[in-house]
Amino acid sequence: MSEIGESFLLSPERIPGGSVKFEGDSTLLHPDLAPDVREGIAPAITRVLNGDAAEFIMMTFGPGQYLADHRAAHPITIQCLEGHISLKVGDVRYDLPPGRVAHLHPQVVHRVECPEDAPCRNVLLLTMLTGRLPETA
């Protein structure tokens, strides 16, 4: 996969919101909430929940798609919910099959890739730990 210049900063404000509406005191997230695979090199991305102290974002990768080197504005977790994803931090590549979770501190340059031999649909759950707590009365 080709390298793309300088890393970019990924912040919650740059991610479009989905049409999913949640109500009540709890929320269950599942891969069916992820967007459909799209054409091109980048995955389909949507914010599924703007929660208390965290933003929940789903990305759907097709084989060979990737997010070029970038940084997150907040601490994050990356979890593969379906298919297969790999995470590259510096010179280290981490395999992320479903169920494995990676945590990164803010501003750590990383890259997310979907292997060419992966299934047609590969869903990643990105959690941005924003630290914004709800206001109490």
FENGIRA-V612231 format. One record per residue. N is the residue number from 0. PHI is phi in radians with two decimals (* if undefined). PSI is psi in whole degrees, 0 to 359 (NA if undefined). OMEGA is omega as a letter, one per 30 degrees, with the letter a starting at -180 (none if undefined). Layout:
N&PHI&PSI&OMEGA  N&PHI&PSI&OMEGA
//
This chain:
0&*&141&a  1&-1.31&149&l  2&-1.51&142&l  3&-2.03&132&a  4&-0.37&223&a  5&-1.18&148&l  6&-1.19&152&l  7&-1.92&162&a  8&-1.72&124&l  9&-1.77&116&l  10&-2.14&157&a  11&-0.95&326&a  12&-1.12&338&a  13&-1.50&356&a  14&-1.85&125&a  15&-1.16&149&l  16&-1.49&148&l  17&-1.51&178&a  18&-1.64&4&a  19&-1.26&129&l  20&-1.97&133&a  21&-2.05&144&l  22&-2.35&160&l  23&1.67&189&a  24&-1.61&353&a  25&-2.51&159&a  26&-2.44&137&l  27&-1.93&120&l  28&-1.76&141&a  29&-2.58&161&a  30&-1.03&336&l  31&-1.11&342&l  32&-1.39&348&a  33&-1.26&151&l  34&-1.20&165&l  35&-1.25&155&l  36&-1.05&143&l  37&-2.06&167&l  38&-1.33&159&l  39&1.76&187&a  40&-1.54&337&a  41&-1.66&150&l  42&-1.29&165&l  43&-1.37&138&a  44&-2.33&136&l  45&-2.60&145&l  46&-1.47&122&a  47&-1.70&339&a  48&-2.77&128&l  49&-1.73&90&a  50&-1.64&176&l  51&-1.17&119&l  52&1.21&5&l  53&-2.74&149&l  54&-1.95&134&a  55&-1.95&119&a  56&-2.18&134&l  57&-1.96&140&l  58&-2.21&139&l  59&-2.06&120&a  60&-1.85&142&l  61&-1.69&165&l  62&-0.93&132&l  63&1.51&351&l  64&-1.36&156&a  65&-2.75&162&l  66&-1.87&119&a  67&-1.08&171&l  68&-0.82&130&l  69&-2.71&173&l  70&-2.21&152&l  71&-1.81&143&a  72&-1.26&341&a  73&-2.26&167&l  74&-1.04&147&a  75&-2.39&159&l  76&-2.11&147&l  77&-2.20&125&a  78&-2.37&131&l  79&-1.45&124&l  80&-1.68&333&a  81&-2.71&138&l  82&1.49&225&a  83&-2.66&132&a  84&-2.36&151&l  85&-2.20&150&a  86&-2.11&130&l  87&-2.02&123&l  88&-2.17&112&a  89&1.09&231&l  90&-1.65&5&a  91&-1.79&131&l  92&-1.90&129&l  93&-1.92&131&l  94&-1.43&129&a  95&-2.15&80&l  96&-1.28&169&l  97&-0.92&134&l  98&1.73&342&l  99&-1.60&137&a  100&-2.13&137&l  101&-1.98&144&l  102&-2.09&135&l  103&-2.24&142&l  104&-1.29&163&l  105&-1.06&150&l  106&1.20&11&l  107&-1.42&122&l  108&-1.23&130&a  109&-2.62&169&a  110&-2.41&141&l  111&-2.07&131&a  112&-2.31&151&l  113&-1.98&120&a  114&-1.03&150&l  115&-1.04&329&a  116&-1.64&13&l  117&-1.30&164&l  118&-1.05&172&a  119&-1.16&332&a  120&-2.22&124&a  121&-2.35&114&a  122&-1.88&130&l  123&-2.02&137&l  124&-1.86&117&l  125&-1.79&126&l  126&-2.00&116&l  127&-1.62&117&a  128&-1.51&84&a  129&-1.32&337&l  130&1.37&4&l  131&-1.38&116&l  132&-1.67&150&l  133&-1.16&149&l  134&-1.33&140&l  135&-1.92&149&a  136&-1.41&NA&none
//
